[in-house]
Amino acid sequence: MTETAFEYSNLSGRPLAPLVRYGGLVLRGIHQVQQQVAPYAAAWEAGNRRALAEPDGPVWVAIGDSMTQGIGASAHDRGWVGQLAEQLPVPHRIVNLGFNGARVSDVLDRQLPALERLVGEHGVTPDLVTVMIGSNDLFSRRWRPQLLASAAEMLQRLPVGTVVANQPGGRALPARFNALIDAAVAERGLRLADFRDPRMRDWRGKIAADHFHPNDLGYAGMAEIMLESVR
């Protein structure tokens, strides 16, 4: 691993979506959770630097959005990434590339290039790569039309063996998104974290104060699903 510093921001660099921005002005829960974004990003940036400074140990690169950052949890490392890390049989050095509001296009434009820099410029050989993305694309009418084409490109660019989480929803667009993932798992040697699992249906008591992100308990269930795919 080279000594050159790895420069990467865990902030989107974009303004908040209007719904989130205005919701935060009137709803305490939304404001409370949005206040986590900057400190959680800073915590992961510091963690990434520490992970890359360590001389040895397996490396896990996490690609995703606010859920990969742990937004909604009581601390940045109480999201599914932090909780899964505690359950891995061997401690991993985590390089978290997730950021709040990330879409599949951000994986293509920012996160996969960052992974490629880690490999090509910094001599990192990841032992584990995970991807959890797509919720923000599905949530916004603006981004839904591009989702399937972007996802198809992403799935072709991911390293063999990458663990890819699908979407729990069974409606038309989530189902088509999931079908792309299923095909890539079969054809390219990716691994599936299947959030269509019945355990993902009951979210009572598992949602953060913004009524959107998971809380610690919700993330624990997500970590359980992911663990079954990374073993």
Phi and psi in degrees as a GROMACS rama.xvg file:
@    title "Ramachandran Plot"
@    xaxis  label "Phi"
@    yaxis  label "Psi"
@TYPE xy
-76.7368  165.789  THR-2
-88.8998  -7.61459  GLU-3
-61.7913  133.771  THR-4
-66.0144  140.325  ALA-5
-92.607  114.016  PHE-6
-98.0299  119.165  GLU-7
-157.951  134.837  TYR-8
-104.223  133.01  SER-9
-92.1799  21.3984  ASN-10
-109.136  148.336  LEU-11
-71.0802  -30.7087  SER-12
78.9052  5.7956  GLY-13
-111.051  153.988  ARG-14
-67.6734  157.378  PRO-15
-61.7698  147.813  LEU-16
-60.6237  145.714  ALA-17
-53.1499  -41.3203  PRO-18
-60.9123  -41.395  LEU-19
-71.8662  -42.6216  VAL-20
-62.1603  -48.9384  ARG-21
-74.8164  -33.2925  TYR-22
-62.7194  -36.2468  GLY-23
-67.0844  -21.1402  GLY-24
-76.7022  -26.9147  LEU-25
-115.808  -19.0679  VAL-26
-116.128  118.655  LEU-27
-60.7773  -38.8762  ARG-28
-62.6677  -42.0697  GLY-29
-64.6209  -44.6442  ILE-30
-60.6172  -43.2858  HIS-31
-59.8432  -45.9168  GLN-32
-71.4089  -38.5043  VAL-33
-65.2804  -24.5408  GLN-34
-67.7963  -12.0643  GLN-35
-81.2003  -19.9094  GLN-36
-58.5604  -54.2018  VAL-37
-65.5985  -48.9264  ALA-38
-65.5125  -34.9739  PRO-39
-68.6173  -38.9586  TYR-40
-61.2942  -44.8212  ALA-41
-62.6521  -38.631  ALA-42
-64.4066  -41.5133  ALA-43
-71.2277  -36.6605  TRP-44
-60.4993  -43.3073  GLU-45
-65.1511  -40.7712  ALA-46
-63.9418  -38.1919  GLY-47
-61.75  -43.4447  ASN-48
-63.3144  -42.2657  ARG-49
-63.6143  -43.1523  ARG-50
-61.049  -42.1846  ALA-51
-76.3304  -19.1077  LEU-52
-81.3547  -20.156  ALA-53
-70.1087  141.394  GLU-54
-74.3954  -27.2432  PRO-55
-154.573  177.381  ASP-56
111.453  147.623  GLY-57
-62.3271  147.288  PRO-58
-110.541  132.754  VAL-59
-115.306  121.5  TRP-60
-103.285  118.929  VAL-61
-104.084  122.43  ALA-62
-110.381  135.297  ILE-63
165.976  -158.077  GLY-64
-114.787  -148.742  ASP-65
-62.8718  -28.3162  SER-66
-69.8829  -32.5635  MET-67
-70.3873  -26.1272  THR-68
-78.7628  -18.0403  GLN-69
87.5109  18.0544  GLY-70
-59.7289  132.813  ILE-71
103.003  -22.1927  GLY-72
-81.546  168.916  ALA-73
-73.2184  -17.5192  SER-74
-155.291  160.77  ALA-75
-60.5989  -29.9895  HIS-76
-95.2609  13.6886  ASP-77
-104.29  8.16029  ARG-78
-75.1183  -172.004  GLY-79
-67.6485  -31.6477  TRP-80
-63.8984  -50.9573  VAL-81
-63.7203  -40.3006  GLY-82
-71.2589  -36.4439  GLN-83
-65.8793  -39.9378  LEU-84
-56.5385  -36.2922  ALA-85
-68.6387  -20.3601  GLU-86
-100.597  -8.1232  GLN-87
-68.1698  140.568  LEU-88
-64.2834  -26.0019  PRO-89
-124.288  131.529  VAL-90
-59.8118  136.933  PRO-91
-113.621  147.688  HIS-92
-83.2374  118.3  ARG-93
-96.4866  125.897  ILE-94
-111.644  105.856  VAL-95
-97.8855  116.579  ASN-96
-100.456  1.04509  LEU-97
-68.3937  151.334  GLY-98
-149.621  157.175  PHE-99
-61.5208  132.258  ASN-100
82.3162  4.30805  GLY-101
-63.8558  142.106  ALA-102
-118.298  174.532  ARG-103
-58.3442  -37.223  VAL-104
-61.2355  -31.173  SER-105
-71.7515  -31.9921  ASP-106
-61.7805  -43.9108  VAL-107
-66.9611  -42.4398  LEU-108
-88.9684  -27.3806  ASP-109
-124.667  -46.3648  ARG-110
-80.8686  -43.9501  GLN-111
-65.744  -40.4334  LEU-112
-59.2042  -35.9542  PRO-113
-65.2142  -41.4955  ALA-114
-61.3155  -42.0815  LEU-115
-64.2162  -36.479  GLU-116
-65.6723  -40.4679  ARG-117
-57.6863  -42.092  LEU-118
-75.5064  -50.2346  VAL-119
-78.8835  -37.2167  GLY-120
-101.628  -24.8073  GLU-121
-114.472  1.65064  HIS-122
67.5454  24.735  GLY-123
-88.5482  131  VAL-124
-113.54  99.3611  THR-125
-64.254  136.232  PRO-126
-86.6769  -21.7522  ASP-127
-146.653  132.614  LEU-128
-126.413  129.693  VAL-129
-122.069  148.61  THR-130
-133.948  124.702  VAL-131
-133.399  105.1  MET-132
-152.414  160.41  ILE-133
121.122  -20.9922  GLY-134
-62.7948  -42.072  SER-135
-68.6134  -34.05  ASN-136
-63.6889  -43.5888  ASP-137
-70.9951  -29.1547  LEU-138
-73.5345  -27.7754  PHE-139
-109.18  127.149  SER-140
-59.8924  -29.8773  ARG-141
-63.9293  -36.1089  ARG-142
-101.615  -12.189  TRP-143
-57.9092  -41.5601  ARG-144
-60.129  -27.3458  PRO-145
-93.0292  -5.09229  GLN-146
-60.1774  -50.6904  LEU-147
-66.8206  -41.6539  LEU-148
-65.0967  -42.5789  ALA-149
-65.5002  -41.0662  SER-150
-64.7611  -39.9396  ALA-151
-61.2187  -42.4186  ALA-152
-65.1834  -44.0083  GLU-153
-58.2033  -45.5357  MET-154
-66.3575  -26.1289  LEU-155
-76.6647  -25.1816  GLN-156
-93.5527  -15.4574  ARG-157
-68.2133  143.984  LEU-158
-62.3858  147.294  PRO-159
-56.7885  137.975  VAL-160
91.7165  -6.87575  GLY-161
-59.6248  137.753  THR-162
-89.9494  119.897  VAL-163
-115.51  125.243  VAL-164
-86.3959  139.216  ALA-165
-98.6051  -168.609  ASN-166
-105.314  141.851  GLN-167
-74.2308  -21.1759  PRO-168
-69.4457  147.342  GLY-169
-109.548  10.146  GLY-170
-73.0545  177.898  ARG-171
-56.5858  -55.4706  ALA-172
-69.6745  -46.684  LEU-173
-57.0008  -37.8841  PRO-174
-64.8211  -38.6759  ALA-175
-70.166  -38.4131  ARG-176
-59.7051  -46.6268  PHE-177
-64.0477  -36.086  ASN-178
-63.9566  -37.182  ALA-179
-61.402  -42.7782  LEU-180
-64.8534  -45.1391  ILE-181
-56.4828  -43.3021  ASP-182
-65.62  -41.4201  ALA-183
-67.0452  -35.8832  ALA-184
-61.4248  -43.3186  VAL-185
-71.7317  -36.3978  ALA-186
-94.4717  -28.7575  GLU-187
-116.499  -0.270293  ARG-188
77.4546  24.1098  GLY-189
-78.9737  166.145  LEU-190
-116.626  141.758  ARG-191
-101.355  129.679  LEU-192
-101.967  107.32  ALA-193
-92.6608  100.541  ASP-194
-85.2815  8.0023  PHE-195
-79.6092  -1.699  ARG-196
-55.4067  138.089  ASP-197
-55.3919  -25.0107  PRO-198
-64.7887  -17.4471  ARG-199
-90.6757  6.36039  MET-200
-86.9443  -31.1632  ARG-201
-101.864  110.469  ASP-202
-110.351  15.9236  TRP-203
-63.6285  126.508  ARG-204
76.9862  8.99387  GLY-205
-119.736  10.7107  LYS-206
-112.194  142.561  ILE-207
-72.4854  178.44  ALA-208
-64.3947  -18.9463  ALA-209
-84.9805  -1.83293  ASP-210
60.9424  27.9647  HIS-211
-134.49  -54.048  PHE-212
-82.589  154.896  HIS-213
-68.9671  157.7  PRO-214
-98.7262  -170.195  ASN-215
-55.1509  -43.4534  ASP-216
-67.0459  -41.2269  LEU-217
-62.1895  -42.1195  GLY-218
-66.9634  -30.7603  TYR-219
-61.1267  -41.7905  ALA-220
-65.0976  -38.0695  GLY-221
-65.9883  -41.2873  MET-222
-61.1492  -35.8518  ALA-223
-62.0131  -44.0629  GLU-224
-64.9656  -44.3484  ILE-225
-63.8881  -38.7274  MET-226
-58.5674  -38.8657  LEU-227
-64.9948  -20.3575  GLU-228
-96.7952  -17.8447  SER-229
-99.3474  -9.91949  VAL-230
